[in-house]
Amino acid sequence: MTTATEQTATLYEVRLGAAWITLNRPQNRNALSAELVNELFAHINAANSDDSVRAIVITGNGPAFCAGADLKSPPGSTISGTQSVPYADVLIAIQESPKPVIVAVNGAAFAGGLGLVGAADIVITVDDIQCSFSEVRIGVIPAVISVVCLPKIGPHHAMKLFITGERFNGHDAVAIGLAHLAVPAEDLISSVDEMLAMINLGGPNAVQACKQLVRSVGTWDRNEAFATAASWSVRMFQSDEGAEGMAAFREKRNPAWVANNSNS
């Protein structure tokens, strides 16, 4: 298990097959500073490289999840003469991570903070939090995060929320397609744990292939989609993992990846 010190902008811990990345600047509502974004990007890459990690969870420390960009040190600015990681690179890293990324929205999420929500594969949020695409209120627009949020909420909801900066809660986030589940604050972590447990029931390679499938199919034309999907299906059925899963089903036992996970 690896942890970071309390002085870092983020915390990183691996437990029960999941890498937990916690935004750790509660004093400024976990605003997206260049330092925080750099650390977040590094942690995602570390989790991707760790074979013991099957999923990634991103959450926040303190009463807020993320207040958006830190205007004093925004992502992509220069730190000690070196340009920091652009925020778009973090959103791309989340979407292109081979492992499912869960965002656990523990508190208020504004502006750029909603980019993490939009990029995530699964979103569980506290029900009574406040959210807003608030950029317009300071004379700017949610440009970068629109790339990951618009496909989820669509132009109908985006038009109203982007041009008004109206606040909405966790239940509203579910209703518009930005989140999957809204729960009371005291149930957030247990709900994430339940989701992780369900993910761990699936074959590791199959879970990763499902993420890639969902991210890719809509970008192909129909004939390409059918041909490519068929080849993926054949590959998975012929894989060692597929053989083990089907054997376990026939023999009425858990597949090896479930047994290994329960023993860890």
N, C-alpha and C positions, 0 to 999 in steps of 0.2 A: 504494500500500500504506500502511495506517495502523497505527501501533503506539502503545501507551500506555507510559508510563514504568513502571519497576519499582516505583515507590511506590504505584501504584494497586491497588485491590482486585481488578481484573480486567485482562486484556490483550485487545486487539482487533486483529486483522490480517485483511486480505483477500488471499487468494492463490488463483490458478487458479480463480476463480469461486466460492470458498467463504469465508464469514466465520468465522474461528476466534475463539471467545471462551474465554479461559482464566481460571479461578478462580485468583487469584494471592495467596493468603494461606497459603502452606505452613507458616508458623510456628504457625498455629492450625488446621492441617489443612483449610484452605479452608472454615471454618465460615461459615454464612450470616448475616453481619452485615447491619445495615441499609444500610451503605455498599456492601457487595458486591452485595446484591440490587438496590439502586438502579442501580448501574452495569450489572449484567446486563440489567436491564429496558431501559435506554437503548441498550445494544448490540444487543439483539434488534430494537428499533425502527429503529435505524440500518441494520441489515442488510436489514430489510424494505423500507426506502426506497431502497436502492442497487440500481439496475437491473443492475449487473455481478455481483451476488451471486445465485447459483442455489440455494445450500444454506447452512445454518448448522451449525457444529460447536461443541459445548460440551465442554470437558475441564478438567482440573485441573493445577496446577503443584505438583511435589513428590510425596511418597510416597502422599498421600491424594487422592481425588477430592473428597469433601465429607463432613465430620463431622456435618452437621446444623446446627441453629440455633445461632448464637452467643448464649449465654444472657446475656452482658454487654450486647449491643446487638442484640436480635432484630429480624428483619424487621418492618416496620410501626411500630417505635418512633420517637421524636422525635429528629431531628438538628438542632441549632442552631435549635430552636423550630419546625421543620417536620416533619410526619409523613412518614415514609419509605414507599416502595412496599410494600404487603402482598405476602407471598410468593405468595399465590393469584394475584395479577395476573401474576406471572412465569410461573406454570404455564399460565395461560390464554393468555398471549402466545405461549408455545411451541406450544400446540395450535392456536391460531388464526393463527399465522404462515402466510402463503400459501406459504412455502418449506419444504422438508423440513428438519427439525432432527435432526441426529445427535448423540447423546451418546456420547462416548468415555470410558469409565470407566477411568481410569488407575491407580486405587488404591482404598483402602477407601471405602465409601459407607455411611453410617449415617443413620437417621432421615430428617430433611428432605432430605438429599442424595439419597435415593431418589425424592423427588418429581420431580427433574429427569429421572431415569431413566424414571419412569412417564409423564411428560408427553411424552417424546421420540417421534419417529416411528420412528427406527431407533436401536438401542443395540448398540454393540460394547464388550465389556469384557475386561479382562485376566483370565485364567482363574483365577489363584490368589489373588485379592483376597478380603477379608472384607467382607460386607455384613450389615446387620441393621436391622430395624424395632425400634430399641432404646428407643423412647419409654417403654414400660411399665416399663423398668428404673429410670427416675427418677420414676415415678408419674404419667406423662401418657400420651396416646394419639396415634397417627399420624392425626389427624383430617383435616387439610387435604389431606395427600398421599394419603389413601385414595381421594379423588375421582379421581385419575389412576392410582393403582396397582391398585385393585380390578378395573377393567375388564380389565386385563392378566392378573392372576394368579388372579382368581376368588375366591369366598368360601372354597373348600376350602383353598387354600394360605394365604390371608390369615388365616384364623382361627388356624391353628397359629403362623404367623410373628408375627402381631400380639400374641398373648397370651403368647408365650414370649420374644420378643426373640431367638430363636435365630439364630446366625450361619450364613451360607451363602456359597458362593463363586461365581465367575463361571459355572462350568458349571451349578451349581444355578439361577442366575438365568435361564439359557437354558431349562432343563428346566421351570421354572414359568411361562415366558412373559414374564418381565421384560426379557430381553435377547434379541438375535437371534444373536449370535456371541460366543464366548469364545476368546481367542487368547493366546499368550505375550506378555509385556510388550514384548519387542523387535519384535513384529509389529503392535502396536496402530495406530501411525500409518499404516503401509503398508496395513493393512486398511481404515482409514477412507478413504485415498486411492483404493483400489480401488472402494469403495462410491460415492464421489463421481464417479469416472469412469463408473460404470454409470448414475448419475443423469443425468450430462451427455449420455448417448446419447439420452435421451428429449427430446421437445419441451418447452421450458420451460413453456408453458401447459398441456400435457397432464400434466406432473409435478405442477403446482400443483392441477389439477383432480382428479387421483387422490387427493391428500391430502384435499381437501375431500370427495370422494366417500366415502372410508373413514371420515372423521370424522362424516359426516352420515347415511348410509344406515340405520344401525341405529337412528336416532332417529325414522324415519318409519314409518307403517304400510305394509302391503304394497302397496296400490294406489297410494298416494302415491309410494312408492319406485320402482315400475315407471314411473309417468308422469313423474316428475322425471328419473329416470335416462335414459329414452328421449329427453327433450328435451335433456339434456346431450350425449348421444351425437350427436344431429343437429347440435347447435351445433358440436361439435368436428370432425365430419366436414366441415362446411361452412366451417370456419375456414381462414385462410391457412396456418396451421401444418399443419393436416391435409392440405391440398392439397399443400404442399411435401413432407411426409412420404411421401405416396402416390406422388407423382411421382418422388421419389428411389428408392423401392422399385422402381418400374417400370423406371427408368433405371439401376438397379444402381450407385447412387452414394450417398455420404453426404448426408443432409439438411443444409440450410444451417447449422443450429445446431451440428452436429458439426464441420463445416468451420470455422466461426467460432471454436469453442472450441479446436480444435487449433492454430489460428494465433495464439491469444492468448498 
